[in-house]
Amino acid sequence: MPEKTSRRRLLYYFTTSSPLDAKYHVNILTNALRVKERLNCWIIRVCLRVTRFMGCGFNSEQQDLR
């Protein structure tokens, strides 16, 4: 859904405003996408760390039971 709205906004800016304004808005959108990608990478890293930590915890518990 958000991707469609951003495309509509781009089309709107291209049709209504001057080329310079359109280029400016494209830069804003691309920067926002880059930030979103960085956030996704960070979230994935945190999830990986948490799963590794939990995995180590489970392994140590199994060793204690033996």
PDB file with one MODEL, atoms N, CA, C and O in Angstrom:
MODEL        1
ATOM      1  N   MET A   1       0.819  -1.214   0.000  1.00  0.00           N
ATOM      2  CA  MET A   1       0.000   0.000   0.000  1.00  0.00           C
ATOM      3  C   MET A   1       0.855   1.268   0.000  1.00  0.00           C
ATOM      4  O   MET A   1       0.609   2.145  -0.828  1.00  0.00           O
ATOM      5  N   PRO A   2       1.849   1.411   0.885  1.00  0.00           N
ATOM      6  CA  PRO A   2       2.633   2.653   0.904  1.00  0.00           C
ATOM      7  C   PRO A   2       3.356   2.913  -0.416  1.00  0.00           C
ATOM      8  O   PRO A   2       3.496   4.063  -0.833  1.00  0.00           O
ATOM      9  N   GLU A   3       3.819   1.836  -1.078  1.00  0.00           N
ATOM     10  CA  GLU A   3       4.549   2.028  -2.330  1.00  0.00           C
ATOM     11  C   GLU A   3       3.646   2.667  -3.380  1.00  0.00           C
ATOM     12  O   GLU A   3       4.085   3.534  -4.136  1.00  0.00           O
ATOM     13  N   LYS A   4       2.392   2.243  -3.426  1.00  0.00           N
ATOM     14  CA  LYS A   4       1.465   2.813  -4.402  1.00  0.00           C
ATOM     15  C   LYS A   4       1.253   4.295  -4.129  1.00  0.00           C
ATOM     16  O   LYS A   4       1.233   5.104  -5.055  1.00  0.00           O
ATOM     17  N   THR A   5       1.092   4.651  -2.849  1.00  0.00           N
ATOM     18  CA  THR A   5       0.863   6.059  -2.524  1.00  0.00           C
ATOM     19  C   THR A   5       2.079   6.898  -2.891  1.00  0.00           C
ATOM     20  O   THR A   5       1.928   8.014  -3.388  1.00  0.00           O
ATOM     21  N   SER A   6       3.273   6.383  -2.657  1.00  0.00           N
ATOM     22  CA  SER A   6       4.472   7.146  -3.004  1.00  0.00           C
ATOM     23  C   SER A   6       4.563   7.334  -4.515  1.00  0.00           C
ATOM     24  O   SER A   6       4.971   8.396  -4.986  1.00  0.00           O
ATOM     25  N   ARG A   7       4.186   6.306  -5.276  1.00  0.00           N
ATOM     26  CA  ARG A   7       4.197   6.438  -6.732  1.00  0.00           C
ATOM     27  C   ARG A   7       3.190   7.483  -7.181  1.00  0.00           C
ATOM     28  O   ARG A   7       3.469   8.286  -8.072  1.00  0.00           O
ATOM     29  N   ARG A   8       2.016   7.468  -6.558  1.00  0.00           N
ATOM     30  CA  ARG A   8       1.006   8.468  -6.896  1.00  0.00           C
ATOM     31  C   ARG A   8       1.528   9.859  -6.584  1.00  0.00           C
ATOM     32  O   ARG A   8       1.334  10.787  -7.370  1.00  0.00           O
ATOM     33  N   ARG A   9       2.188  10.012  -5.444  1.00  0.00           N
ATOM     34  CA  ARG A   9       2.755  11.312  -5.087  1.00  0.00           C
ATOM     35  C   ARG A   9       3.777  11.745  -6.118  1.00  0.00           C
ATOM     36  O   ARG A   9       3.795  12.901  -6.539  1.00  0.00           O
ATOM     37  N   LEU A  10       4.629  10.815  -6.525  1.00  0.00           N
ATOM     38  CA  LEU A  10       5.632  11.142  -7.545  1.00  0.00           C
ATOM     39  C   LEU A  10       4.952  11.622  -8.819  1.00  0.00           C
ATOM     40  O   LEU A  10       5.336  12.644  -9.388  1.00  0.00           O
ATOM     41  N   LEU A  11       3.941  10.881  -9.265  1.00  0.00           N
ATOM     42  CA  LEU A  11       3.225  11.284 -10.478  1.00  0.00           C
ATOM     43  C   LEU A  11       2.602  12.661 -10.290  1.00  0.00           C
ATOM     44  O   LEU A  11       2.631  13.497 -11.194  1.00  0.00           O
ATOM     45  N   TYR A  12       2.042  12.885  -9.114  1.00  0.00           N
ATOM     46  CA  TYR A  12       1.415  14.179  -8.828  1.00  0.00           C
ATOM     47  C   TYR A  12       2.449  15.303  -8.903  1.00  0.00           C
ATOM     48  O   TYR A  12       2.201  16.348  -9.506  1.00  0.00           O
ATOM     49  N   TYR A  13       3.617  15.077  -8.280  1.00  0.00           N
ATOM     50  CA  TYR A  13       4.657  16.107  -8.287  1.00  0.00           C
ATOM     51  C   TYR A  13       5.173  16.350  -9.701  1.00  0.00           C
ATOM     52  O   TYR A  13       5.428  17.489 -10.092  1.00  0.00           O
ATOM     53  N   PHE A  14       5.325  15.269 -10.461  1.00  0.00           N
ATOM     54  CA  PHE A  14       5.839  15.432 -11.826  1.00  0.00           C
ATOM     55  C   PHE A  14       4.850  16.218 -12.686  1.00  0.00           C
ATOM     56  O   PHE A  14       5.261  17.022 -13.523  1.00  0.00           O
ATOM     57  N   THR A  15       3.560  15.995 -12.487  1.00  0.00           N
ATOM     58  CA  THR A  15       2.563  16.633 -13.354  1.00  0.00           C
ATOM     59  C   THR A  15       2.254  18.060 -12.912  1.00  0.00           C
ATOM     60  O   THR A  15       1.967  18.911 -13.754  1.00  0.00           O
ATOM     61  N   THR A  16       2.307  18.341 -11.600  1.00  0.00           N
ATOM     62  CA  THR A  16       1.840  19.644 -11.121  1.00  0.00           C
ATOM     63  C   THR A  16       2.967  20.650 -10.944  1.00  0.00           C
ATOM     64  O   THR A  16       2.757  21.845 -11.155  1.00  0.00           O
ATOM     65  N   SER A  17       4.152  20.199 -10.562  1.00  0.00           N
ATOM     66  CA  SER A  17       5.197  21.151 -10.192  1.00  0.00           C
ATOM     67  C   SER A  17       6.270  21.229 -11.271  1.00  0.00           C
ATOM     68  O   SER A  17       6.264  20.471 -12.241  1.00  0.00           O
ATOM     69  N   SER A  18       7.184  22.162 -11.073  1.00  0.00           N
ATOM     70  CA  SER A  18       8.287  22.331 -12.017  1.00  0.00           C
ATOM     71  C   SER A  18       9.258  21.162 -11.881  1.00  0.00           C
ATOM     72  O   SER A  18       9.234  20.467 -10.865  1.00  0.00           O
ATOM     73  N   PRO A  19      10.112  20.929 -12.875  1.00  0.00           N
ATOM     74  CA  PRO A  19      11.065  19.809 -12.826  1.00  0.00           C
ATOM     75  C   PRO A  19      11.960  19.855 -11.594  1.00  0.00           C
ATOM     76  O   PRO A  19      12.282  18.812 -11.025  1.00  0.00           O
ATOM     77  N   LEU A  20      12.366  21.053 -11.177  1.00  0.00           N
ATOM     78  CA  LEU A  20      13.242  21.152 -10.005  1.00  0.00           C
ATOM     79  C   LEU A  20      12.525  20.651  -8.757  1.00  0.00           C
ATOM     80  O   LEU A  20      13.106  19.916  -7.958  1.00  0.00           O
ATOM     81  N   ASP A  21      11.269  21.044  -8.588  1.00  0.00           N
ATOM     82  CA  ASP A  21      10.502  20.577  -7.434  1.00  0.00           C
ATOM     83  C   ASP A  21      10.346  19.061  -7.468  1.00  0.00           C
ATOM     84  O   ASP A  21      10.478  18.392  -6.443  1.00  0.00           O
ATOM     85  N   ALA A  22      10.066  18.529  -8.645  1.00  0.00           N
ATOM     86  CA  ALA A  22       9.895  17.083  -8.782  1.00  0.00           C
ATOM     87  C   ALA A  22      11.181  16.360  -8.391  1.00  0.00           C
ATOM     88  O   ALA A  22      11.146  15.355  -7.681  1.00  0.00           O
ATOM     89  N   LYS A  23      12.324  16.883  -8.863  1.00  0.00           N
ATOM     90  CA  LYS A  23      13.608  16.268  -8.530  1.00  0.00           C
ATOM     91  C   LYS A  23      13.841  16.314  -7.021  1.00  0.00           C
ATOM     92  O   LYS A  23      14.336  15.349  -6.439  1.00  0.00           O
ATOM     93  N   TYR A  24      13.490  17.416  -6.395  1.00  0.00           N
ATOM     94  CA  TYR A  24      13.645  17.575  -4.946  1.00  0.00           C
ATOM     95  C   TYR A  24      12.823  16.524  -4.197  1.00  0.00           C
ATOM     96  O   TYR A  24      13.310  15.901  -3.254  1.00  0.00           O
ATOM     97  N   HIS A  25      11.581  16.335  -4.623  1.00  0.00           N
ATOM     98  CA  HIS A  25      10.723  15.356  -3.951  1.00  0.00           C
ATOM     99  C   HIS A  25      11.223  13.933  -4.184  1.00  0.00           C
ATOM    100  O   HIS A  25      11.121  13.089  -3.294  1.00  0.00           O
ATOM    101  N   VAL A  26      11.758  13.662  -5.361  1.00  0.00           N
ATOM    102  CA  VAL A  26      12.329  12.338  -5.627  1.00  0.00           C
ATOM    103  C   VAL A  26      13.486  12.082  -4.675  1.00  0.00           C
ATOM    104  O   VAL A  26      13.623  10.979  -4.146  1.00  0.00           O
ATOM    105  N   ASN A  27      14.327  13.105  -4.450  1.00  0.00           N
ATOM    106  CA  ASN A  27      15.446  12.952  -3.519  1.00  0.00           C
ATOM    107  C   ASN A  27      14.942  12.643  -2.118  1.00  0.00           C
ATOM    108  O   ASN A  27      15.500  11.787  -1.431  1.00  0.00           O
ATOM    109  N   ILE A  28      13.897  13.327  -1.693  1.00  0.00           N
ATOM    110  CA  ILE A  28      13.343  13.075  -0.356  1.00  0.00           C
ATOM    111  C   ILE A  28      12.861  11.629  -0.248  1.00  0.00           C
ATOM    112  O   ILE A  28      13.133  10.950   0.742  1.00  0.00           O
ATOM    113  N   LEU A  29      12.147  11.165  -1.271  1.00  0.00           N
ATOM    114  CA  LEU A  29      11.611   9.798  -1.227  1.00  0.00           C
ATOM    115  C   LEU A  29      12.733   8.762  -1.236  1.00  0.00           C
ATOM    116  O   LEU A  29      12.660   7.765  -0.518  1.00  0.00           O
ATOM    117  N   THR A  30      13.770   8.991  -2.045  1.00  0.00           N
ATOM    118  CA  THR A  30      14.865   8.015  -2.090  1.00  0.00           C
ATOM    119  C   THR A  30      15.598   7.981  -0.757  1.00  0.00           C
ATOM    120  O   THR A  30      15.996   6.911  -0.298  1.00  0.00           O
ATOM    121  N   ASN A  31      15.782   9.148  -0.127  1.00  0.00           N
ATOM    122  CA  ASN A  31      16.428   9.178   1.186  1.00  0.00           C
ATOM    123  C   ASN A  31      15.590   8.430   2.213  1.00  0.00           C
ATOM    124  O   ASN A  31      16.129   7.702   3.047  1.00  0.00           O
ATOM    125  N   ALA A  32      14.275   8.607   2.156  1.00  0.00           N
ATOM    126  CA  ALA A  32      13.386   7.906   3.085  1.00  0.00           C
ATOM    127  C   ALA A  32      13.500   6.393   2.892  1.00  0.00           C
ATOM    128  O   ALA A  32      13.518   5.642   3.867  1.00  0.00           O
ATOM    129  N   LEU A  33      13.576   5.947   1.636  1.00  0.00           N
ATOM    130  CA  LEU A  33      13.712   4.513   1.364  1.00  0.00           C
ATOM    131  C   LEU A  33      15.035   3.987   1.914  1.00  0.00           C
ATOM    132  O   LEU A  33      15.085   2.891   2.471  1.00  0.00           O
ATOM    133  N   ARG A  34      16.104   4.765   1.759  1.00  0.00           N
ATOM    134  CA  ARG A  34      17.405   4.335   2.294  1.00  0.00           C
ATOM    135  C   ARG A  34      17.347   4.184   3.799  1.00  0.00           C
ATOM    136  O   ARG A  34      17.853   3.204   4.347  1.00  0.00           O
ATOM    137  N   VAL A  35      16.732   5.152   4.478  1.00  0.00           N
ATOM    138  CA  VAL A  35      16.603   5.073   5.936  1.00  0.00           C
ATOM    139  C   VAL A  35      15.804   3.836   6.326  1.00  0.00           C
ATOM    140  O   VAL A  35      16.152   3.139   7.278  1.00  0.00           O
ATOM    141  N   LYS A  36      14.728   3.566   5.583  1.00  0.00           N
ATOM    142  CA  LYS A  36      13.898   2.390   5.870  1.00  0.00           C
ATOM    143  C   LYS A  36      14.720   1.116   5.719  1.00  0.00           C
ATOM    144  O   LYS A  36      14.613   0.209   6.544  1.00  0.00           O
ATOM    145  N   GLU A  37      15.548   1.039   4.660  1.00  0.00           N
ATOM    146  CA  GLU A  37      16.382  -0.148   4.459  1.00  0.00           C
ATOM    147  C   GLU A  37      17.365  -0.319   5.614  1.00  0.00           C
ATOM    148  O   GLU A  37      17.576  -1.435   6.089  1.00  0.00           O
ATOM    149  N   ARG A  38      17.968   0.782   6.067  1.00  0.00           N
ATOM    150  CA  ARG A  38      18.901   0.700   7.201  1.00  0.00           C
ATOM    151  C   ARG A  38      18.194   0.201   8.440  1.00  0.00           C
ATOM    152  O   ARG A  38      18.728  -0.637   9.165  1.00  0.00           O
ATOM    153  N   LEU A  39      16.987   0.710   8.694  1.00  0.00           N
ATOM    154  CA  LEU A  39      16.220   0.265   9.858  1.00  0.00           C
ATOM    155  C   LEU A  39      15.925  -1.224   9.766  1.00  0.00           C
ATOM    156  O   LEU A  39      16.056  -1.946  10.755  1.00  0.00           O
ATOM    157  N   ASN A  40      15.525  -1.690   8.582  1.00  0.00           N
ATOM    158  CA  ASN A  40      15.238  -3.114   8.403  1.00  0.00           C
ATOM    159  C   ASN A  40      16.480  -3.946   8.688  1.00  0.00           C
ATOM    160  O   ASN A  40      16.393  -4.979   9.353  1.00  0.00           O
ATOM    161  N   CYS A  41      17.644  -3.507   8.190  1.00  0.00           N
ATOM    162  CA  CYS A  41      18.889  -4.235   8.447  1.00  0.00           C
ATOM    163  C   CYS A  41      19.173  -4.279   9.944  1.00  0.00           C
ATOM    164  O   CYS A  41      19.572  -5.318  10.468  1.00  0.00           O
ATOM    165  N   TRP A  42      18.969  -3.160  10.635  1.00  0.00           N
ATOM    166  CA  TRP A  42      19.233  -3.095  12.069  1.00  0.00           C
ATOM    167  C   TRP A  42      18.308  -4.041  12.822  1.00  0.00           C
ATOM    168  O   TRP A  42      18.741  -4.752  13.730  1.00  0.00           O
ATOM    169  N   ILE A  43      17.022  -4.049  12.440  1.00  0.00           N
ATOM    170  CA  ILE A  43      16.056  -4.940  13.102  1.00  0.00           C
ATOM    171  C   ILE A  43      16.449  -6.395  12.893  1.00  0.00           C
ATOM    172  O   ILE A  43      16.367  -7.202  13.818  1.00  0.00           O
ATOM    173  N   ILE A  44      16.879  -6.733  11.672  1.00  0.00           N
ATOM    174  CA  ILE A  44      17.288  -8.109  11.379  1.00  0.00           C
ATOM    175  C   ILE A  44      18.500  -8.486  12.227  1.00  0.00           C
ATOM    176  O   ILE A  44      18.564  -9.591  12.764  1.00  0.00           O
ATOM    177  N   ARG A  45      19.464  -7.568  12.347  1.00  0.00           N
ATOM    178  CA  ARG A  45      20.650  -7.851  13.171  1.00  0.00           C
ATOM    179  C   ARG A  45      20.262  -8.104  14.614  1.00  0.00           C
ATOM    180  O   ARG A  45      20.755  -9.045  15.236  1.00  0.00           O
ATOM    181  N   VAL A  46      19.375  -7.267  15.155  1.00  0.00           N
ATOM    182  CA  VAL A  46      18.949  -7.444  16.546  1.00  0.00           C
ATOM    183  C   VAL A  46      18.267  -8.796  16.720  1.00  0.00           C
ATOM    184  O   VAL A  46      18.521  -9.507  17.693  1.00  0.00           O
ATOM    185  N   CYS A  47      17.395  -9.149  15.767  1.00  0.00           N
ATOM    186  CA  CYS A  47      16.702 -10.443  15.850  1.00  0.00           C
ATOM    187  C   CYS A  47      17.708 -11.591  15.819  1.00  0.00           C
ATOM    188  O   CYS A  47      17.564 -12.562  16.562  1.00  0.00           O
ATOM    189  N   LEU A  48      18.724 -11.484  14.964  1.00  0.00           N
ATOM    190  CA  LEU A  48      19.741 -12.533  14.891  1.00  0.00           C
ATOM    191  C   LEU A  48      20.480 -12.653  16.217  1.00  0.00           C
ATOM    192  O   LEU A  48      20.728 -13.760  16.695  1.00  0.00           O
ATOM    193  N   ARG A  49      20.832 -11.520  16.810  1.00  0.00           N
ATOM    194  CA  ARG A  49      21.538 -11.559  18.095  1.00  0.00           C
ATOM    195  C   ARG A  49      20.675 -12.202  19.160  1.00  0.00           C
ATOM    196  O   ARG A  49      21.156 -13.016  19.948  1.00  0.00           O
ATOM    197  N   VAL A  50      19.398 -11.840  19.187  1.00  0.00           N
ATOM    198  CA  VAL A  50      18.491 -12.404  20.191  1.00  0.00           C
ATOM    199  C   VAL A  50      18.374 -13.910  20.011  1.00  0.00           C
ATOM    200  O   VAL A  50      18.413 -14.655  20.990  1.00  0.00           O
ATOM    201  N   THR A  51      18.230 -14.368  18.764  1.00  0.00           N
ATOM    202  CA  THR A  51      18.092 -15.804  18.530  1.00  0.00           C
ATOM    203  C   THR A  51      19.380 -16.532  18.898  1.00  0.00           C
ATOM    204  O   THR A  51      19.332 -17.634  19.444  1.00  0.00           O
ATOM    205  N   ARG A  52      20.518 -15.935  18.609  1.00  0.00           N
ATOM    206  CA  ARG A  52      21.789 -16.563  18.999  1.00  0.00           C
ATOM    207  C   ARG A  52      21.877 -16.680  20.510  1.00  0.00           C
ATOM    208  O   ARG A  52      22.261 -17.722  21.040  1.00  0.00           O
ATOM    209  N   PHE A  53      21.514 -15.591  21.211  1.00  0.00           N
ATOM    210  CA  PHE A  53      21.565 -15.582  22.673  1.00  0.00           C
ATOM    211  C   PHE A  53      20.635 -16.652  23.235  1.00  0.00           C
ATOM    212  O   PHE A  53      21.016 -17.394  24.140  1.00  0.00           O
ATOM    213  N   MET A  54      19.428 -16.732  22.705  1.00  0.00           N
ATOM    214  CA  MET A  54      18.474 -17.738  23.175  1.00  0.00           C
ATOM    215  C   MET A  54      18.983 -19.141  22.852  1.00  0.00           C
ATOM    216  O   MET A  54      18.820 -20.064  23.650  1.00  0.00           O
ATOM    217  N   GLY A  55      19.598 -19.299  21.677  1.00  0.00           N
ATOM    218  CA  GLY A  55      20.146 -20.599  21.310  1.00  0.00           C
ATOM    219  C   GLY A  55      21.222 -21.037  22.290  1.00  0.00           C
ATOM    220  O   GLY A  55      21.259 -22.196  22.703  1.00  0.00           O
ATOM    221  N   CYS A  56      22.097 -20.111  22.662  1.00  0.00           N
ATOM    222  CA  CYS A  56      23.147 -20.433  23.639  1.00  0.00           C
ATOM    223  C   CYS A  56      22.515 -20.809  24.971  1.00  0.00           C
ATOM    224  O   CYS A  56      22.970 -21.739  25.636  1.00  0.00           O
ATOM    225  N   GLY A  57      21.465 -20.086  25.362  1.00  0.00           N
ATOM    226  CA  GLY A  57      20.793 -20.378  26.624  1.00  0.00           C
ATOM    227  C   GLY A  57      20.197 -21.776  26.616  1.00  0.00           C
ATOM    228  O   GLY A  57      20.316 -22.517  27.593  1.00  0.00           O
ATOM    229  N   PHE A  58      19.553 -22.134  25.507  1.00  0.00           N
ATOM    230  CA  PHE A  58      18.955 -23.465  25.418  1.00  0.00           C
ATOM    231  C   PHE A  58      20.038 -24.535  25.446  1.00  0.00           C
ATOM    232  O   PHE A  58      19.866 -25.573  26.084  1.00  0.00           O
ATOM    233  N   ASN A  59      21.153 -24.291  24.761  1.00  0.00           N
ATOM    234  CA  ASN A  59      22.236 -25.273  24.747  1.00  0.00           C
ATOM    235  C   ASN A  59      22.789 -25.479  26.146  1.00  0.00           C
ATOM    236  O   ASN A  59      23.040 -26.615  26.548  1.00  0.00           O
ATOM    237  N   SER A  60      22.984 -24.394  26.898  1.00  0.00           N
ATOM    238  CA  SER A  60      23.541 -24.524  28.243  1.00  0.00           C
ATOM    239  C   SER A  60      22.557 -25.261  29.155  1.00  0.00           C
ATOM    240  O   SER A  60      22.971 -26.044  30.011  1.00  0.00           O
ATOM    241  N   GLU A  61      21.247 -25.011  28.972  1.00  0.00           N
ATOM    242  CA  GLU A  61      20.258 -25.715  29.784  1.00  0.00           C
ATOM    243  C   GLU A  61      20.298 -27.211  29.503  1.00  0.00           C
ATOM    244  O   GLU A  61      20.198 -28.018  30.427  1.00  0.00           O
ATOM    245  N   GLN A  62      20.443 -27.589  28.234  1.00  0.00           N
ATOM    246  CA  GLN A  62      20.495 -29.001  27.883  1.00  0.00           C
ATOM    247  C   GLN A  62      21.736 -29.646  28.501  1.00  0.00           C
ATOM    248  O   GLN A  62      21.672 -30.780  28.977  1.00  0.00           O
ATOM    249  N   GLN A  63      22.850 -28.940  28.498  1.00  0.00           N
ATOM    250  CA  GLN A  63      24.070 -29.501  29.087  1.00  0.00           C
ATOM    251  C   GLN A  63      23.896 -29.686  30.593  1.00  0.00           C
ATOM    252  O   GLN A  63      24.380 -30.663  31.163  1.00  0.00           O
ATOM    253  N   ASP A  64      23.193 -28.730  31.242  1.00  0.00           N
ATOM    254  CA  ASP A  64      22.974 -28.855  32.681  1.00  0.00           C
ATOM    255  C   ASP A  64      22.102 -30.072  32.992  1.00  0.00           C
ATOM    256  O   ASP A  64      22.329 -30.759  33.988  1.00  0.00           O
ATOM    257  N   LEU A  65      21.109 -30.338  32.146  1.00  0.00           N
ATOM    258  CA  LEU A  65      20.221 -31.473  32.388  1.00  0.00           C
ATOM    259  C   LEU A  65      20.981 -32.786  32.275  1.00  0.00           C
ATOM    260  O   LEU A  65      20.677 -33.742  32.989  1.00  0.00           O
ATOM    261  N   ARG A  66      21.959 -32.841  31.390  1.00  0.00           N
ATOM    262  CA  ARG A  66      22.740 -34.069  31.249  1.00  0.00           C
ATOM    263  C   ARG A  66      23.593 -34.256  32.495  1.00  0.00           C
ATOM    264  O   ARG A  66      24.336 -35.233  32.593  1.00  0.00           O
TER     265      ARG A  66
ENDMDL
END
